[in-house]
Amino acid sequence: METTLYLPIKRFLEDAGYSVKGEITGCDIVGLSANEPPVVVICELKLSFNLELILQAVDRAPASDEVWIAARVSARGKGRESDRRYRDLCRRLGFGMLGVADNGTVDVIVSPVASMPRKNLRKRSRLVDEHKRRKGDPAVGGSTRAPIMTAYRQQALACAASLQNGPLRPQDLKTAVPTAANILRGNVYGWFERIDRGIYGLTAAGAEALMRWPQSQSAGDLKIAAK
């Protein structure tokens, strides 16, 4: 699975000085530098280098300063990573290529050196905001079947945890979750119910969500996304 590539690439980018998280607004991996405004790095994952991986990188480019594509290298050395045309295409587009060996070693096949296309500032801002608001790194990059642990879902779970012992008012949750009022009223996941005017309780669906994502676990625990 593509998720097996996540930790090696995460370590590679962290060693380069980036704060790295998986599955940010549809991107497999997003890294932010510590300075302001941050340098935005996006990496897309596939089990092998192919055209779809290039197309994903093209789609991500307007929101980033640097785009990488990463895949497992062929054991026999006959994969696309050995195809000069594929490497040249990445160079022309300005994308970097990372090869991941079976032992987790990451090698730079092509460095991202060309200038990137014109930026989509709205898309970029949404990506940076989600990265910064999300607590820890709860989603493994490359995940396709498990619900993504977004910042909004984390905040909704925090609200649900506060309602376990009985109904409360949004203002009672404001210290822990500043956006509690909007989350309770919006009730995107069906976890909350209005008991009385301005008072909310937890539904059976909310209780089930807390069993699936116990709040005693660290928000950065990658096991969350595997359940």
C-alpha positions in Angstrom: 0.0 0.0 0.0 1.0 3.6 -0.6 0.9 4.2 3.2 4.0 2.1 3.6 5.9 4.9 1.9 4.7 7.5 4.2 7.0 7.2 7.2 10.3 7.0 5.1 9.3 10.1 3.1 8.1 11.9 6.3 11.5 11.3 7.9 13.3 12.5 4.8 11.4 15.8 4.8 11.7 16.2 8.5 15.4 15.8 8.2 15.3 18.6 5.7 13.7 20.8 8.3 10.0 20.6 7.5 7.0 20.0 9.8 5.3 17.1 8.0 1.7 15.8 8.1 -0.3 13.4 5.9 -3.5 13.8 4.0 -3.9 17.6 4.0 -6.7 18.7 1.7 -6.2 15.8 -0.6 -2.4 15.9 -0.7 -0.6 12.7 0.4 2.1 14.6 2.3 2.6 18.3 3.1 5.6 19.9 4.7 5.9 23.4 6.1 9.1 25.3 7.0 9.3 27.1 10.3 9.6 30.6 8.8 6.7 32.9 7.9 5.3 32.7 5.4 6.2 29.0 5.3 7.8 27.2 2.4 5.2 24.7 1.3 6.3 21.3 0.1 3.9 18.7 -1.3 4.8 15.0 -2.0 2.5 12.6 -3.8 2.9 8.8 -3.3 2.4 5.8 -5.6 3.7 2.2 -5.4 5.3 2.8 -8.7 6.2 5.8 -10.9 3.5 6.3 -13.5 1.6 9.0 -15.5 -1.1 9.3 -12.8 1.6 10.3 -10.3 2.8 13.1 -12.7 -0.8 14.3 -13.2 -1.3 14.5 -9.4 1.8 16.5 -9.1 0.6 18.9 -11.8 -2.6 19.4 -9.9 -0.8 20.1 -6.6 1.8 22.5 -8.1 -0.2 25.8 -7.8 -0.5 25.4 -4.1 3.1 24.7 -3.3 6.7 26.0 -3.6 8.1 22.6 -4.2 6.6 19.3 -5.5 8.0 15.8 -5.1 6.7 12.5 -6.4 7.7 9.3 -4.6 7.4 5.6 -5.3 9.0 2.3 -4.5 11.9 1.6 -6.7 11.8 -1.6 -8.9 13.9 -4.5 -7.4 15.2 -5.2 -10.9 15.9 -1.6 -11.8 13.4 -1.6 -14.7 10.9 0.8 -13.3 10.1 4.3 -14.6 12.8 5.6 -12.3 15.3 4.2 -14.8 13.5 5.7 -17.8 15.4 8.9 -18.9 12.3 10.3 -20.5 10.3 10.1 -17.3 13.1 11.8 -15.3 13.4 14.5 -18.0 9.7 15.1 -17.9 10.0 15.7 -14.1 12.9 18.1 -14.6 10.9 20.1 -17.2 7.9 20.3 -14.9 10.1 21.2 -11.9 9.1 18.1 -9.9 11.5 16.2 -7.7 11.6 12.3 -7.7 12.2 10.2 -4.6 12.8 6.5 -4.7 12.0 4.4 -1.7 13.9 1.0 -1.3 12.4 -2.0 0.5 14.5 -1.2 3.6 13.0 2.3 3.8 16.0 4.1 2.4 15.0 7.2 0.4 17.1 8.4 -2.6 16.8 11.6 -4.6 16.4 10.6 -8.2 15.6 14.1 -9.5 15.9 17.4 -7.6 13.1 20.0 -8.0 15.1 22.8 -9.7 12.8 24.4 -12.3 10.6 27.3 -11.5 7.0 26.4 -10.4 3.8 27.5 -12.1 1.8 30.6 -11.0 0.5 30.0 -7.4 -3.2 29.5 -6.5 -3.2 31.6 -3.4 -6.7 30.4 -2.2 -5.8 26.8 -2.5 -2.4 27.4 -0.9 -4.0 29.3 2.0 -6.5 26.4 2.6 -3.7 23.9 2.7 -1.5 25.8 5.1 -4.4 26.6 7.4 -5.5 22.9 7.6 -1.9 21.8 8.3 -1.5 24.3 11.2 -4.9 23.7 12.8 -4.5 19.9 12.7 -3.2 18.6 16.0 -0.3 16.2 15.6 -0.1 14.0 12.5 -3.1 11.6 12.8 -3.5 10.7 9.1 -1.1 8.5 7.2 -0.3 9.9 3.8 -1.6 7.7 0.9 -4.7 6.6 2.8 -7.7 6.1 0.6 -10.3 4.0 2.6 -10.2 5.4 6.2 -11.9 8.7 7.1 -9.3 11.5 7.2 -8.7 12.9 10.7 -9.0 16.6 9.7 -8.7 19.5 12.1 -12.5 19.9 12.0 -13.0 16.2 12.9 -10.5 16.6 15.8 -12.4 19.6 17.1 -15.8 17.8 16.8 -14.3 14.9 18.7 -13.2 17.2 21.4 -16.7 18.6 21.7 -18.1 15.0 21.8 -15.7 14.1 24.6 -16.9 17.1 26.6 -20.5 16.0 26.3 -19.9 12.5 27.5 -21.0 13.3 31.0 -24.1 15.2 30.0 -25.5 18.1 27.9 -23.7 21.5 27.9 -24.0 24.9 26.3 -21.6 25.9 23.5 -20.0 28.5 25.7 -19.1 25.8 28.2 -16.9 24.2 25.5 -15.4 27.5 24.2 -12.2 27.3 26.2 -11.3 23.8 24.8 -12.9 24.4 21.4 -13.3 28.0 20.4 -15.5 27.1 17.4 -17.8 24.8 19.5 -20.9 26.8 18.7 -20.5 26.4 15.0 -19.6 22.7 15.3 -22.6 21.9 17.5 -25.1 23.8 15.3 -23.6 22.4 12.1 -23.6 18.8 13.4 -21.8 17.6 10.2 -21.3 14.1 11.5 -24.7 13.7 13.4 -22.8 13.4 16.7 -24.9 16.1 18.5 -28.5 16.8 19.3 -30.2 20.0 20.6 -31.7 19.1 24.0 -33.1 22.6 24.7 -32.5 26.1 23.6 -28.7 26.6 23.5 -28.1 23.2 25.1 -26.6 20.2 23.3 -26.1 16.5 24.1 -24.3 13.6 22.5 -26.0 11.1 20.1 -25.4 7.4 19.8 -23.4 8.2 16.7 -21.2 10.5 18.8 -20.6 7.9 21.4 -19.6 5.4 18.7 -17.2 8.0 17.3 -15.5 8.3 20.7 -15.1 4.6 20.8 -13.5 4.6 17.4 -11.2 7.5 18.2 -10.6 7.5 22.0 -9.5 11.0 23.1 -7.0 9.5 25.6 -4.8 8.7 22.6 -2.2 11.2 21.4 -3.5 13.4 18.6 -0.3 12.6 16.7 -0.7 8.8 17.0 -0.6 7.4 13.5 -2.6 4.4 14.6 -5.7 6.6 14.5 -5.9 6.5 10.8 -5.4 2.8 10.6 -8.6 1.9 12.4 
